[in-house]
Amino acid sequence: MAIFLDESSKVIVQGMTGGEGRKHTQRMLRSGTAVVGGVNPKKGGQSVDFEDDVSVPVFASVAEAVEQTGADVSVIFVPAAFTKAAVVEAVDAQVPLVVVITEGIPVKDTAEFYSYAAAGGTTRIIGPNCPGLISPGQSNAGIIPADITTSGRIGLVSKSGTLTYQMMFELRDIGFTSCVGIGGDPVIGTTHIDCLQAFENDPKTEAIVMIGEIGGDAEERAADYIREHISKPIVGYVAGFTAPEGKTMGHAGAIVSGSSGTAEAKKEALEAAGVKVGKTPSQTAELMREVVTQL
């Protein structure tokens, strides 16, 4: 089992003909993802050649790509200025899952395309400014390295891309059902809570790793949700224990004001909900090992 993405997923790439889109499409193909098309309004009717004599057709619109291929996932690599239009196009084509890799998107644009998707009721957005998601051995939509972990028993949801990779690697011998990088911007589509709910409902996911960051109150809200709705063991980590107060750290959402949004405050909220929280990523992985041995 997996959440949001599995071996039956058919993926299109908006921006596949650009440098980043082409590079990561090749990586997705190499990891076994069924990439069935690309989208570029100026290059419809062409195709892009990849390794192993794989040729992927390019369509002029998302609607055409969906009609011709039955795609149910779109991964977006277009520049920030055009991302809102790209997401709206995917929503209009009723693509069930849209993964927005692009960083630097204005918060106003994200808020508008997220609201547009929510009003439509058919499209889940992951991101923006995220590494995407992977169900190891099944499918990979985004930029997550596919060869650093294995399929297994753990679910992972994370704000941080690089910490997603580290946790996948450190727990590779146990393996994962799905790993979801939700992004660290102030406004995102899929949240910690959305993933926690999906992992709770997935019979193959036996334990969950949740990685947060300083800034905002997403982790505190997740703690409230965990207390009421999650029965599976959860191990957590919050990036930013040494961050100076009032300074934006990397992700646009990672800013602390007073005591609100600090790593310590988030740690306390999660622990109060029964989550074991590590002080470092490696310690978090060790806590998960202890949990798994007791399952």
Backbone as numpy.savetxt, mean C-alpha at the origin, in Angstrom:
# Nx Ny Nz CAx CAy CAz Cx Cy Cz
-4.84 -17.26 0.76 -5.68 -16.07 0.76 -4.80 -14.82 0.76
-5.41 -13.69 0.46 -4.72 -12.42 0.42 -5.77 -11.33 0.56
-5.35 -10.09 0.76 -6.31 -9.00 0.78 -6.05 -8.08 -0.40
-7.11 -7.66 -1.05 -7.12 -6.67 -2.13 -6.49 -7.14 -3.45
-5.51 -8.05 -3.39 -4.74 -8.41 -4.57 -4.40 -9.89 -4.52
-4.67 -10.63 -5.62 -4.30 -12.05 -5.63 -3.91 -12.49 -7.04
-3.75 -13.79 -7.23 -3.24 -14.28 -8.51 -4.21 -14.04 -9.66
-5.47 -13.77 -9.36 -6.44 -13.51 -10.42 -6.49 -12.04 -10.84
-5.79 -11.17 -10.13 -5.82 -9.73 -10.41 -5.21 -9.42 -11.77
-5.91 -8.59 -12.54 -5.41 -8.14 -13.84 -5.06 -6.65 -13.73
-3.79 -6.35 -13.97 -3.25 -5.02 -13.68 -2.98 -4.24 -14.96
-3.41 -2.96 -14.96 -2.97 -2.02 -15.98 -2.10 -0.97 -15.31
-1.25 -0.31 -16.10 -0.33 0.69 -15.57 -0.55 2.00 -16.31
-1.06 3.00 -15.59 -1.20 4.34 -16.17 0.16 5.03 -16.05
0.75 5.33 -17.19 2.11 5.87 -17.20 3.16 4.80 -17.48
2.75 3.67 -18.07 3.68 2.56 -18.31 4.78 2.93 -19.30
4.50 3.86 -20.20 5.49 4.19 -21.23 6.56 5.15 -20.74
6.40 5.72 -19.54 7.43 6.58 -18.97 8.54 5.76 -18.35
9.62 6.42 -17.95 10.78 5.72 -17.41 10.48 4.90 -16.18
9.86 5.51 -15.16 9.55 4.79 -13.93 8.49 3.73 -14.16
7.47 4.10 -14.95 6.40 3.14 -15.23 6.92 1.90 -15.94
7.81 2.10 -16.90 8.36 0.97 -17.64 9.23 0.10 -16.73
10.08 0.74 -15.94 10.98 -0.01 -15.06 10.21 -0.87 -14.07
9.20 -0.29 -13.46 8.48 -1.05 -12.43 7.47 -2.02 -13.02
7.01 -1.75 -14.23 6.18 -2.75 -14.92 7.01 -4.00 -15.16
8.26 -3.81 -15.56 9.14 -4.97 -15.75 9.30 -5.75 -14.46
9.46 -5.05 -13.35 9.61 -5.72 -12.06 8.34 -6.45 -11.67
7.20 -5.85 -11.94 5.94 -6.52 -11.64 5.78 -7.78 -12.48
6.10 -7.69 -13.76 6.02 -8.86 -14.63 6.95 -9.96 -14.14
8.15 -9.56 -13.75 9.14 -10.53 -13.29 8.67 -11.27 -12.05
7.84 -10.63 -11.25 7.36 -11.25 -10.02 6.06 -12.03 -10.22
5.60 -12.11 -11.48 4.44 -12.93 -11.77 3.12 -12.20 -11.87
3.15 -10.88 -11.77 1.92 -10.09 -11.87 1.36 -10.16 -13.29
0.06 -10.30 -13.40 -0.60 -10.29 -14.70 -0.83 -8.85 -15.14
0.20 -8.24 -15.76 0.06 -6.89 -16.30 -0.51 -7.02 -17.71
-1.75 -6.54 -17.88 -2.46 -6.78 -19.14 -2.50 -5.57 -20.05
-2.00 -4.42 -19.57 -2.02 -3.25 -20.45 -1.43 -2.03 -19.79
-1.11 -1.04 -20.64 -0.70 0.27 -20.17 -1.66 1.29 -20.73
-1.59 2.52 -20.18 -2.48 3.59 -20.65 -1.66 4.84 -20.93
-1.79 5.36 -22.13 -1.20 6.63 -22.53 -2.04 7.19 -23.66
-2.73 8.32 -23.44 -3.63 8.85 -24.47 -2.96 9.10 -25.81
-1.66 9.36 -25.81 -0.95 9.67 -27.05 -0.36 8.44 -27.74
-0.40 7.28 -27.06 0.26 6.10 -27.61 -0.65 4.89 -27.71
-1.96 5.14 -27.69 -2.91 4.04 -27.84 -2.68 3.28 -29.14
-2.77 1.97 -29.07 -2.54 1.14 -30.23 -1.12 0.63 -30.37
-0.21 1.22 -29.60 1.17 0.74 -29.60 1.33 -0.38 -28.56
2.54 -0.86 -28.38 2.83 -1.84 -27.35 4.24 -1.60 -26.82
4.52 -2.14 -25.66 5.84 -2.03 -25.04 6.39 -3.43 -24.83
7.62 -3.64 -25.26 8.26 -4.94 -25.14 9.06 -5.04 -23.85
8.92 -6.19 -23.19 9.63 -6.46 -21.95 10.42 -7.76 -22.09
11.07 -8.17 -20.99 11.86 -9.40 -21.00 11.00 -10.61 -21.38
11.69 -11.66 -21.82 11.05 -12.95 -22.12 9.98 -12.83 -23.21
10.22 -11.91 -24.14 9.33 -11.75 -25.29 7.90 -11.40 -24.89
7.77 -10.68 -23.78 6.45 -10.21 -23.34 6.18 -8.85 -23.98
5.05 -8.71 -24.63 4.64 -7.46 -25.23 3.32 -7.03 -24.59
3.31 -5.82 -24.01 2.12 -5.34 -23.31 1.47 -4.23 -24.13
0.20 -4.36 -24.47 -0.47 -3.34 -25.30 -0.70 -2.04 -24.53
-0.69 -0.94 -25.27 -0.97 0.38 -24.70 -2.33 0.84 -25.21
-3.16 1.30 -24.31 -4.49 1.77 -24.66 -4.57 3.28 -24.48
-5.49 3.91 -25.21 -5.61 5.36 -25.17 -6.35 5.85 -23.93
-7.10 4.97 -23.29 -7.85 5.36 -22.10 -8.00 4.17 -21.16
-8.29 4.48 -19.89 -8.52 3.41 -18.92 -9.77 2.62 -19.29
-10.80 3.33 -19.73 -12.04 2.66 -20.10 -11.80 1.63 -21.20
-10.99 2.01 -22.19 -10.67 1.08 -23.28 -9.87 -0.11 -22.76
-8.91 0.16 -21.87 -8.09 -0.92 -21.31 -8.95 -1.91 -20.53
-9.87 -1.38 -19.72 -10.75 -2.25 -18.94 -11.65 -3.08 -19.85
-12.20 -2.43 -20.87 -13.10 -3.12 -21.79 -12.37 -4.25 -22.54
-11.13 -3.99 -22.94 -10.39 -4.96 -23.75 -9.74 -6.07 -22.93
-9.40 -5.79 -21.68 -8.61 -6.74 -20.90 -9.31 -7.29 -19.66
-10.37 -6.61 -19.21 -11.01 -7.02 -17.96 -10.20 -6.64 -16.73
-9.32 -5.65 -16.87 -8.46 -5.23 -15.75 -9.28 -4.80 -14.54
-8.79 -5.18 -13.36 -9.46 -4.77 -12.12 -8.52 -4.05 -11.15
-7.30 -3.76 -11.60 -6.33 -3.00 -10.80 -5.61 -2.03 -11.73
-5.44 -0.79 -11.28 -4.60 0.15 -12.01 -3.52 0.70 -11.08
-2.28 0.71 -11.58 -1.16 1.30 -10.85 -0.76 2.58 -11.57
-0.70 3.68 -10.82 -0.50 5.00 -11.43 0.90 5.53 -11.17
1.62 5.81 -12.27 2.97 6.36 -12.22 3.06 7.73 -12.89
1.94 8.38 -13.16 1.99 9.65 -13.88 2.49 10.77 -12.95
3.05 11.87 -13.51 3.53 12.98 -12.69 2.43 13.56 -11.81
2.85 14.20 -10.73 1.91 14.71 -9.72 0.85 15.64 -10.30
1.24 16.48 -11.26 0.30 17.44 -11.82 -0.86 16.79 -12.55
-0.66 15.55 -13.01 -1.69 14.87 -13.79 -2.33 13.71 -13.04
-1.95 13.52 -11.77 -2.43 12.34 -11.05 -3.92 12.41 -10.76
-4.41 13.57 -10.37 -5.84 13.69 -10.09 -6.67 13.26 -11.29
-6.32 13.74 -12.47 -7.05 13.37 -13.69 -6.95 11.88 -13.95
-5.78 11.29 -13.68 -5.58 9.86 -13.91 -6.46 9.03 -12.97
-6.53 9.44 -11.71 -7.36 8.71 -10.75 -8.83 8.84 -11.12
-9.26 10.05 -11.46 -10.66 10.27 -11.84 -11.02 9.39 -13.04
-10.10 9.29 -13.99 -10.35 8.45 -15.16 -10.52 6.98 -14.76
-9.69 6.51 -13.84 -9.79 5.13 -13.37 -11.09 4.90 -12.60
-11.49 5.88 -11.80 -12.75 5.77 -11.06 -13.93 5.73 -12.03
-13.89 6.60 -13.05 -14.97 6.62 -14.04 -15.08 5.28 -14.77
-13.93 4.60 -14.93 -13.93 3.28 -15.58 -14.28 2.16 -14.61
-14.56 2.54 -13.36 -14.98 1.60 -12.31 -13.93 0.52 -12.03
-12.67 0.93 -12.03 -11.59 0.02 -11.64 -11.69 -0.21 -10.13
-11.79 -1.45 -9.66 -12.00 -1.70 -8.23 -10.84 -1.26 -7.33
-9.59 -1.37 -7.83 -8.43 -1.04 -7.00 -7.49 -0.14 -7.79
-7.20 1.05 -7.23 -6.29 2.01 -7.86 -5.14 2.29 -6.90
-3.92 2.02 -7.35 -2.73 2.16 -6.52 -1.95 3.36 -7.02
-1.86 4.40 -6.18 -1.24 5.66 -6.60 0.17 5.75 -6.02
1.17 5.50 -6.86 2.56 5.52 -6.42 3.11 6.94 -6.32
2.64 7.82 -7.16 3.17 9.19 -7.29 3.27 9.92 -5.96
4.41 10.61 -5.76 4.57 11.45 -4.58 4.47 12.92 -4.98
4.35 13.80 -3.97 4.30 15.23 -4.23 2.98 15.74 -4.76
1.91 14.96 -4.60 0.59 15.41 -5.06 0.04 16.42 -4.06
-0.48 17.56 -4.52 -1.10 18.51 -3.59 -2.21 17.85 -2.78
-2.26 18.16 -1.49 -3.26 17.55 -0.62 -4.67 17.83 -1.13
-4.88 19.02 -1.67 -6.20 19.37 -2.22 -6.59 18.39 -3.32
-5.66 18.05 -4.20 -5.95 17.11 -5.28 -6.31 15.73 -4.72
-5.52 15.28 -3.74 -5.79 13.97 -3.14 -7.16 13.94 -2.48
-7.48 15.00 -1.72 -8.78 15.06 -1.05 -9.91 15.00 -2.07
-9.71 15.68 -3.21 -10.76 15.71 -4.22 -10.93 14.37 -4.92
-9.80 13.72 -5.29 -10.00 12.44 -5.99 -10.41 11.32 -5.03
-10.02 11.44 -3.75 -10.49 10.45 -2.78 -12.00 10.60 -2.58
-12.47 11.84 -2.44 -13.91 12.08 -2.27 -14.69 11.61 -3.49
-14.11 11.82 -4.67 -14.75 11.40 -5.92 -14.89 9.88 -5.95
-13.83 9.18 -5.55 -13.86 7.72 -5.51 -14.86 7.22 -4.48
-14.86 7.85 -3.32 -15.78 7.44 -2.26 -17.23 7.62 -2.69
-17.51 8.70 -3.40 -18.88 8.94 -3.86 -19.30 7.90 -4.89
-18.35 7.44 -5.70 -18.66 6.42 -6.69 -18.95 5.07 -6.08
-18.25 4.76 -4.99 -18.53 3.55 -4.23 -17.99 2.26 -4.79
-17.19 2.32 -5.88 -16.70 1.07 -6.48 -15.18 0.96 -6.45
-14.47 2.06 -6.17 -13.01 2.06 -6.28 -12.33 2.25 -4.93
-11.41 1.34 -4.61 -10.54 1.49 -3.44 -9.24 2.13 -3.92
-8.80 3.18 -3.21 -7.53 3.82 -3.52 -6.50 3.43 -2.47
-5.32 3.05 -2.93 -4.18 2.87 -2.03 -3.15 3.92 -2.39
-2.68 4.66 -1.37 -1.78 5.77 -1.60 -2.52 7.09 -1.45
-1.92 8.17 -1.96 -0.72 8.24 -2.80 0.58 8.18 -2.00
1.69 8.42 -2.73 3.02 8.43 -2.11 3.25 7.14 -1.33
3.05 6.01 -2.02 3.15 4.72 -1.36 3.89 3.74 -2.25
4.34 2.61 -1.69 5.03 1.60 -2.51 4.08 0.60 -3.15
2.79 0.68 -2.82 1.82 -0.27 -3.36 1.59 -1.44 -2.43
1.26 -2.59 -3.01 0.97 -3.77 -2.19 1.40 -5.02 -2.94
1.66 -6.06 -2.15 2.09 -7.33 -2.71 1.46 -8.47 -1.92
0.98 -9.47 -2.63 0.61 -10.74 -2.04 1.64 -11.74 -2.54
2.68 -12.02 -1.74 3.83 -12.80 -2.23 3.44 -14.10 -2.91
4.05 -14.33 -4.08 3.76 -15.53 -4.84 2.51 -15.44 -5.68
1.78 -14.33 -5.54 0.52 -14.17 -6.29 0.55 -12.97 -7.21
0.72 -11.78 -6.65 0.71 -10.58 -7.47 1.38 -9.43 -6.72
1.88 -8.46 -7.49 2.63 -7.34 -6.94 2.24 -6.10 -7.73
1.61 -5.12 -7.07 1.16 -3.91 -7.75 1.84 -2.70 -7.12
2.91 -2.23 -7.78 3.64 -1.09 -7.24 5.13 -1.27 -7.38
5.88 -0.84 -6.37 7.34 -0.84 -6.45 7.99 -1.69 -5.36
7.23 -2.50 -4.65 7.78 -3.34 -3.58 8.63 -4.45 -4.20
9.86 -4.64 -3.73 10.67 -5.76 -4.23 9.99 -7.09 -3.93
9.91 -7.95 -4.94 9.17 -9.20 -4.78 10.02 -10.33 -4.24
11.34 -10.15 -4.25 12.23 -11.27 -3.92 12.81 -11.20 -2.51
12.21 -10.37 -1.65 12.78 -10.21 -0.30 11.98 -10.95 0.76
10.89 -11.60 0.37 10.09 -12.30 1.37 9.41 -13.50 0.71
8.57 -14.16 1.48 7.86 -15.34 0.99 6.39 -15.26 1.39
5.60 -16.16 0.84 4.21 -16.29 1.23 4.13 -16.96 2.59
3.21 -16.49 3.43 3.13 -17.07 4.77 1.91 -16.65 5.55
2.10 -16.38 6.84 0.98 -16.29 7.79 0.70 -14.89 8.31
1.56 -13.91 7.99 1.47 -12.58 8.59 0.87 -11.59 7.61
0.07 -10.66 8.11 -0.38 -9.52 7.33 0.40 -8.28 7.76
0.73 -7.41 6.82 1.52 -6.21 7.12 0.85 -4.99 6.51
0.64 -3.96 7.34 0.18 -2.67 6.86 1.13 -1.61 7.38
1.57 -0.71 6.50 2.63 0.22 6.87 2.47 1.56 6.18
2.79 2.64 6.92 2.88 3.97 6.31 4.18 4.16 5.55
5.22 3.47 5.97 6.56 3.68 5.44 6.94 2.62 4.42
7.45 3.06 3.26 7.89 2.13 2.25 9.10 1.32 2.67
10.16 2.01 3.09 11.39 1.30 3.43 11.22 0.39 4.63
10.40 0.80 5.59 10.16 -0.08 6.75 9.29 -1.27 6.36
8.46 -1.10 5.35 7.73 -2.25 4.80 8.72 -3.29 4.32
9.71 -2.83 3.55 10.70 -3.75 3.00 11.51 -4.42 4.11
11.91 -3.63 5.10 12.71 -4.22 6.17 11.94 -5.31 6.93
10.68 -5.02 7.22 9.88 -6.01 7.96 9.64 -7.26 7.12
9.40 -7.08 5.84 9.23 -8.22 4.94 10.48 -9.09 4.94
11.64 -8.44 4.90 12.90 -9.18 4.84 13.19 -9.89 6.17
12.99 -9.18 7.28 13.33 -9.76 8.59 12.43 -10.95 8.93
11.21 -10.95 8.41 10.28 -12.04 8.73 10.03 -12.93 7.51
11.00 -12.96 6.60 10.83 -13.71 5.34 10.68 -15.21 5.56
11.26 -15.74 6.65 11.15 -17.18 6.90 9.74 -17.57 7.34
9.00 -16.63 7.92 7.60 -16.89 8.31 6.68 -16.55 7.15
6.92 -15.41 6.51 6.20 -15.03 5.30 4.89 -14.29 5.55
4.33 -13.78 4.46 3.19 -12.87 4.54 2.06 -13.29 3.60
0.83 -13.03 4.04 -0.32 -13.17 3.15 -0.35 -11.99 2.18
-0.34 -10.78 2.74 -0.27 -9.56 1.94 0.48 -8.50 2.72
1.16 -7.61 1.99 1.84 -6.46 2.58 1.32 -5.22 1.85
0.80 -4.27 2.62 0.18 -3.08 2.03 0.90 -1.84 2.54
1.46 -1.06 1.61 2.05 0.23 1.95 1.03 1.31 1.68
0.48 1.91 2.72 -0.65 2.84 2.55 -0.21 4.27 2.29
1.09 4.59 2.49 1.56 5.95 2.26 1.46 6.81 3.50
2.25 7.88 3.52 2.33 8.71 4.71 1.82 10.12 4.55
1.12 10.42 3.44 0.58 11.76 3.25 -0.56 12.05 4.23
-0.88 13.34 4.45 -1.97 13.67 5.38 -3.32 13.09 4.96
-3.57 12.99 3.65 -4.81 12.39 3.15 -4.43 11.18 2.30
-4.95 10.02 2.67 -4.70 8.80 1.91 -6.03 8.08 1.69
-6.01 7.12 0.78 -7.22 6.35 0.51 -7.44 5.29 1.57
-6.79 4.15 1.39 -6.92 3.03 2.33 -6.13 3.31 3.59
-6.72 3.06 4.74 -6.11 3.38 6.03 -5.64 2.12 6.76
-4.95 2.34 7.88 -4.62 1.22 8.76 -5.88 0.41 9.09
-6.95 1.11 9.44 -8.17 0.44 9.87 -8.74 -0.43 8.76
-8.73 0.08 7.54 -9.23 -0.71 6.41 -8.46 -2.02 6.27
-7.14 -1.93 6.39 -6.31 -3.14 6.25 -6.48 -4.07 7.44
-6.56 -3.52 8.64 -6.77 -4.35 9.82 -8.07 -5.14 9.71
-9.11 -4.48 9.24 -10.40 -5.16 9.06 -10.28 -6.28 8.03
-9.58 -6.01 6.92 -9.43 -7.03 5.88 -8.60 -8.21 6.38
-7.54 -7.93 7.13 -6.72 -9.02 7.67 -7.50 -9.82 8.71
-8.32 -9.16 9.50 -9.14 -9.86 10.48 -10.09 -10.85 9.78
-10.57 -10.46 8.61 -11.52 -11.29 7.88 -10.85 -12.34 6.99
-9.53 -12.27 6.86 -8.80 -13.21 5.99 -8.40 -14.44 6.81
-8.92 -15.62 6.49 -8.64 -16.80 7.32 -7.18 -17.24 7.32
-6.40 -16.87 6.30 -5.00 -17.29 6.24 -4.06 -16.36 6.99
-4.53 -15.16 7.33 -3.72 -14.23 8.11 -3.91 -14.54 9.59
-2.81 -14.95 10.25 -2.90 -15.36 11.65 -2.43 -14.28 12.62
-1.60 -13.35 12.14 -1.09 -12.27 12.98 -0.80 -11.08 12.08
-0.73 -9.89 12.67 -0.63 -8.65 11.89 0.51 -7.78 12.42
1.29 -7.22 11.49 2.26 -6.18 11.83 1.73 -4.85 11.31
1.72 -3.86 12.19 1.24 -2.53 11.82 2.36 -1.52 12.06
2.77 -0.80 11.01 3.83 0.20 11.12 3.23 1.58 10.90
3.44 2.46 11.87 2.96 3.83 11.78 4.10 4.81 11.80
3.75 6.08 11.85 4.73 7.17 11.90 4.19 8.27 12.79
5.10 9.12 13.23 4.67 10.32 13.96 3.77 11.18 13.07
2.98 12.00 13.71 2.11 12.91 12.99 0.70 12.36 12.83
-0.27 13.25 12.98 -1.66 12.85 12.80 -2.14 11.95 13.92
-3.34 11.38 13.75 -3.91 10.53 14.80 -4.36 9.19 14.24
-3.84 8.80 13.07 -4.29 7.56 12.44 -4.03 6.35 13.33
-2.88 6.33 14.00 -2.54 5.18 14.84 -3.42 5.13 16.08
-3.73 6.30 16.63 -4.63 6.32 17.79 -6.02 5.82 17.40
-6.49 6.23 16.24 -7.79 5.74 15.78 -7.74 4.24 15.50
-6.63 3.78 14.96 -6.47 2.34 14.73 -6.50 1.59 16.06
-5.88 2.17 17.09 -5.87 1.52 18.41 -7.30 1.36 18.93
-8.12 2.39 18.76 -9.52 2.30 19.19 -10.24 1.18 18.43
-9.95 1.07 17.14 -10.59 0.04 16.31 -10.14 -1.36 16.74
-8.84 -1.48 17.00 -8.29 -2.77 17.41 -8.96 -3.25 18.70
-9.12 -2.35 19.61 -9.71 -2.71 20.91 -11.11 -3.29 20.74
-11.86 -2.77 19.79 -13.25 -3.17 19.62 -13.46 -4.30 18.63
-12.57 -4.43 17.63 -12.92 -5.28 16.50 -11.90 -6.34 16.09
-10.67 -6.28 16.58 -9.64 -7.21 16.10 -9.34 -8.27 17.15
-9.42 -9.53 16.73 -9.15 -10.63 17.65 -7.76 -11.22 17.45
-7.13 -10.95 16.31 -5.82 -11.54 16.01 -4.71 -10.74 16.68
-3.61 -11.42 17.02 -2.50 -10.70 17.66 -1.86 -9.69 16.71
-1.52 -8.52 17.25 -0.92 -7.45 16.46 0.37 -6.98 17.13
1.40 -6.80 16.31 2.66 -6.21 16.75 2.83 -4.90 15.99
3.27 -3.86 16.68 3.36 -2.55 16.04 4.71 -1.89 16.18
4.94 -0.93 15.31 6.12 -0.06 15.40 5.70 1.33 14.93
6.22 2.36 15.61 5.95 3.74 15.23 7.27 4.43 14.93
7.46 4.82 13.68 8.70 5.49 13.28 8.72 6.92 13.82
9.85 7.32 14.38 10.00 8.71 14.79 10.18 8.95 16.27
10.65 7.94 17.02 10.84 8.14 18.46 11.86 9.23 18.77
12.82 9.45 17.88 13.86 10.45 18.14 13.64 11.74 17.37
12.47 11.89 16.73 12.21 13.09 15.92 12.05 14.32 16.80
12.64 15.45 16.39 12.47 16.69 17.15 11.06 17.24 16.98
10.51 17.80 18.04 9.14 18.32 18.02 9.01 19.47 17.02
7.89 19.47 16.28 7.59 20.59 15.39 8.27 20.56 14.05
9.05 19.50 13.77 9.79 19.42 12.51 9.17 18.35 11.61
8.90 18.71 10.36 8.38 17.73 9.41 9.48 16.74 9.06
9.16 15.46 9.15 10.17 14.43 8.93 9.80 13.57 7.73
10.37 13.88 6.58 10.18 13.02 5.40 8.78 13.12 4.83
7.89 12.24 5.24 6.54 12.25 4.71 5.81 13.53 5.11
4.94 13.97 4.22 4.22 15.22 4.45 3.36 15.17 5.70
2.93 13.96 6.08 2.07 13.84 7.25 2.80 13.71 8.56
4.12 13.56 8.50 4.88 13.25 9.71 5.36 14.52 10.41
4.45 15.23 11.02 4.80 16.43 11.78 4.11 16.36 13.14
4.83 16.73 14.17 4.33 16.64 15.53 4.07 18.03 16.09
2.92 18.21 16.71 2.59 19.46 17.36 2.31 19.18 18.84
3.17 19.70 19.72 3.02 19.42 21.14 3.11 17.93 21.40
2.20 17.40 22.24 2.22 15.97 22.54 1.41 15.17 21.54
0.63 15.87 20.71 -0.22 15.17 19.74 0.61 14.60 18.61
0.39 13.33 18.32 1.06 12.72 17.18 2.45 12.21 17.45
2.93 12.25 18.70 4.28 11.77 18.98 4.32 10.24 18.93
5.52 9.72 18.72 5.68 8.27 18.70 5.30 7.67 20.05
5.67 8.34 21.12 5.37 7.82 22.45 3.87 7.77 22.70
3.15 8.82 22.28 1.70 8.84 22.47 1.03 7.72 21.67
1.51 7.50 20.46 0.95 6.43 19.63 1.26 5.06 20.23
2.49 4.91 20.73 2.89 3.65 21.36 1.98 3.35 22.56
1.73 4.35 23.37 0.89 4.15 24.54 -0.54 3.77 24.15
-1.07 4.43 23.11 -2.43 4.12 22.67 -2.52 2.69 22.15
-1.53 2.27 21.38 -1.54 0.92 20.83 -1.38 -0.13 21.93
-0.47 0.12 22.86 -0.27 -0.84 23.95 -1.52 -0.95 24.81
-2.23 0.15 24.98 -3.47 0.12 25.77 -4.53 -0.75 25.08
-4.38 -0.92 23.75 -5.32 -1.75 23.00 -4.83 -3.19 22.87
-3.72 -3.51 23.54 -3.22 -4.88 23.53 -2.18 -5.17 22.47
-1.70 -4.12 21.78 -0.69 -4.29 20.74 0.70 -4.27 21.38
1.55 -5.23 21.01 2.94 -5.20 21.44 3.72 -4.30 20.51
4.38 -3.28 21.07 5.05 -2.27 20.25 6.55 -2.34 20.45
7.29 -2.48 19.35 8.74 -2.50 19.42 9.32 -1.10 19.38
10.52 -0.93 19.95 11.21 0.36 19.92 12.02 0.53 18.64
12.31 -0.57 17.96 13.03 -0.56 16.69 12.35 -1.54 15.74
12.59 -1.41 14.45 12.01 -2.39 13.52 12.45 -3.83 13.84
13.73 -4.00 14.17 14.21 -5.36 14.45 13.58 -5.93 15.71
13.41 -5.08 16.73 12.74 -5.55 17.94 11.29 -5.91 17.64
10.66 -5.16 16.75 9.28 -5.44 16.35 9.20 -6.81 15.68
10.16 -7.09 14.81 10.20 -8.40 14.15 10.37 -9.52 15.17
11.19 -9.30 16.18 11.39 -10.32 17.21 10.10 -10.54 18.01
9.38 -9.46 18.28 8.11 -9.60 18.98 7.13 -10.45 18.16
7.14 -10.25 16.84 6.27 -11.06 15.99 6.68 -12.52 16.01
7.98 -12.78 16.04 8.45 -14.17 16.13 7.91 -14.84 17.39
7.94 -14.11 18.49 7.42 -14.65 19.74 5.92 -14.94 19.63
5.21 -14.04 18.96 3.77 -14.23 18.78 3.48 -15.48 17.96
4.23 -15.64 16.85 3.98 -16.76 15.94 4.25 -18.10 16.61
5.27 -18.15 17.49 5.58 -19.41 18.15 4.44 -19.85 19.08
3.59 -18.92 19.47 2.49 -19.23 20.37 1.18 -19.51 19.64
1.17 -19.37 18.34 -0.07 -19.59 17.58 -0.35 -21.09 17.40
